[in-house]
Amino acid sequence: MGKQKKNEELKVVVAEFKVSMYCNACERTVAKAISKLKGVEKFTTDMNKHEVVITGRIDPQKVLKKLKKKTGRRVEIIEKEKEESPKDLALSDCCKNNEVLMMFNDENPNACWIM
């Protein structure tokens, strides 16, 4: 019963891993190892990009360790970069725009004066 509670507590997670795969046999080995893991609902492998995306009620760290152990391959978790909020984007665009304007401004002593 304790194990069922753990599975219920875990939320559905989408985890991306970088796995060294160089041939179809490598890809099949990785896919076979993933399919045997508990909690995995769906997964995709991309040999060309060396990526594996797993969806399910899993703990990414545990999946990482099991994949390393079962396949003997180099496995890394791909961290998703934090997306900038629209406010940050607006400020950065504003600042970049001001820098460009200042480059050709009369008040800038280093401004380009030959056209």
Sequence and secondary structure as in RCSB ss.txt:
>XXXX:A:sequence
MGKQKKNEELKVVVAEFKVSMYCNACERTVAKAISKLKGVEKFTTDMNKHEVVITGRIDPQKVLKKLKKKTGRRV
EIIEKEKEESPKDLALSDCCKNNEVLMMFNDENPNACWIM
>XXXX:A:secstr
 HHHHHHHHS  EEEEEEE   SHHHHHHHHHHHHTSTTEEEEEEETTTTEEEEEES  HHHHHHHHHHHH S E
EE        HHHHHHHHHHHHHHHHHHT TT TT     
